[in-house]
Structures are given as structure tokens and as C-alpha cells.
């Protein structure tokens, strides 16, 4: 079975704001491709949502359910409060053709997955062809390391962006929302400490990985005043380098995402 990951750098999903108006829907091309990757007429969609507090997980699920039901999916969710019900968790993960994690606090989410044992079930699911996907924190989690704003989410905007270990299903130091202020400046120093290759993905851009190939998907980035993009970044000696990734629809070798010094495939 093919191993499949869709890592979305950022973008709105059309959910409701606090005042009752709807946010824009910016992840349509990614959502449609996620369903195509499942290779079933009516895939089973499992939403996690563990990067946000328990009290908002149901609302997040209802938003994603409305999106994926329109795309022909049968939808269920697994709330963080239920993660230690081992039989139920295993049953849901094995039921799923698509497993989607949303945005939020990557640091606490990864700690919860490791403590509950969900990370092992997720790797098993990936190995048998389940599509692993998500946005922001839900993109970070699949990589070896990531740049995270978890401390800002927990303690306020004066906190720094941090580098942290993730699940390691895909190689690289993933950086979501790389078009936003402070992201690129922070990753320059984080990569100097880590020594790996950064994979920087903007809002309205996604990195699609199937086995040993990758390509980019983009949507309308006009709200962010950008043309969505991705690039790799790394230190070569004392020089920091950034290189744009090709956004044409053709598949490329996955090893191209790594600098020559950091290829582990």
C-alpha cells in the first residue's frame, strides 16, 4: 500500500466566526485531493482535532464534517477525552480511510498522542495506506520536526516560535504559515541549531507526499496578498540558503526536498 500525507501550510475551512458569519473556504483543492487519494467512492473520514481545547473540538468537527460529507465521505471523530479508551480508538483508526488533524497547539497534541499510544496506531494506519492529513499543527505532526507557535497559543504572543520533535513519518523540519511575519526569521535560527532541512509552506499551499514522490497544491492566496508557495531552507557551512519548490503539477522525487547533506532516503 502507498503511504500518503497531505500537509497544508494554512488556510481557512469555511467555519463560523463568533459573530455568526463564515470564514472563507480556502482549502478546497486540498480537500478534494485528500478524498481522491483515499481511492474509494465513499471514504471514511476520521477527524481528530486534538490541537484545540476539548470544549471546541465538537464545533471544529462539525465544520469539517460539512466539508467532507459534501465530498462523499462518511464522517466520524475521535475526541481527546476518549483517547485512553483503547478498543474504541483502535476501532476508529482502523475504520478510517482518511485521518485529519486540525490547527492549534502542536506541542500538547504530540505529547497527548505519545502518552495515549495513538502515535503507534497512526503509524500503522499510514503503513496500510490511510491518508494522513491536516492543516498547520495537523501538517506539522507528520514530520521529523516542526516550527511551532504552541507557546504563543498557551502563554501569549510575546513567546517565541519553537522547534520541536514530531512523529517522524516524513523527513524534514516543517514550517507552516511561512508567509507570516517572524516565521522565516525564526526558522533560520532553528535550522542552525537543528542542522536539518526546512520545508517552508505558506498559507493556501500544501505538500502532497505519496511514497517517494511529492508535489504542491495551491489555492487562492489573495486574502494573504501572496502567491502561495513552498521552499526548502538549510545551512551550508556558514551560509543560510533558501530554494523555491516547483509548484507545477508533476510529481518530483521526494529526496529533492532535502539538501544534499541531509538526505536520508
Steps between C-alpha positions, in 0.01 A plus 500: 500500500613857430584729787318832462531837675336834421657780705317833462699808601194702594162622380142533615241223478181706481411467867283740700645802676384602845266760347324240286661592167701245306872498445617456140544150364861483379592131515267365234765363261674324788178350637403364158845348449493340846177322406646394163803353679272271702414321174145414611163625384388582855806516728488487878618835641627513860554843656728534804513868598731438796701819446212710635339493848237230565218754524542611137569160341134430421454829314818438302379152409163630381676741264721227355206259483304749288797525261573130465140378488457718191800317354329163551659393829355328803629703796581420861725660760722397788509752783803537724299399808449154344861427410557259788204277399737266319250275321291792375805690379639201312162431342464857375854522365461167319161617360650817350616549141590861581629635832499879529648715779420870522699805603596606849752403766744247351704461818218382726343295220816296436547445875142370523550264207818357646349461846186327371677280245312653205829566318552123458153454352555794266821348367323169443223685314756681283671171418174345378412794272282728712528864388656705781429868463427832663572869521762688706543285815334224299775535240785545747431174678596262219858629464820437693491849651304821458488867579215558744318796655373281785653721769328803348168315502546404867671805647465797264644661189821606678614136505744372233439252223664171594644195328358171624506128427198353323408150377771464237293326232649745247851644507549875538445799728151617404409870520133594442371855431849593377365819336403644839725748685774343711473146360795511263720697739437246774563192287837635391625469857309179574660329200843617604451312827331197341723454196215361289309625198200727545188449290325837505137501383286812477132550564287356217774257401533130580769239465365169368721194557432153359777249571822646355339781297358842580324795341340827611136604496393864524178693541407868492742692722363848427378552857864467612620714208728221380541249224507181711838330502737258671877489527775305668756668724826380649843603621797420278807573706447853631252593228121481535330406173140495381383332181145516353315174439352439157121541515422339164262202531753235404632266770863549610743277693448536875876518555496840326341644815824448689831678460771270368654477849170402666362226277397192696287313246 
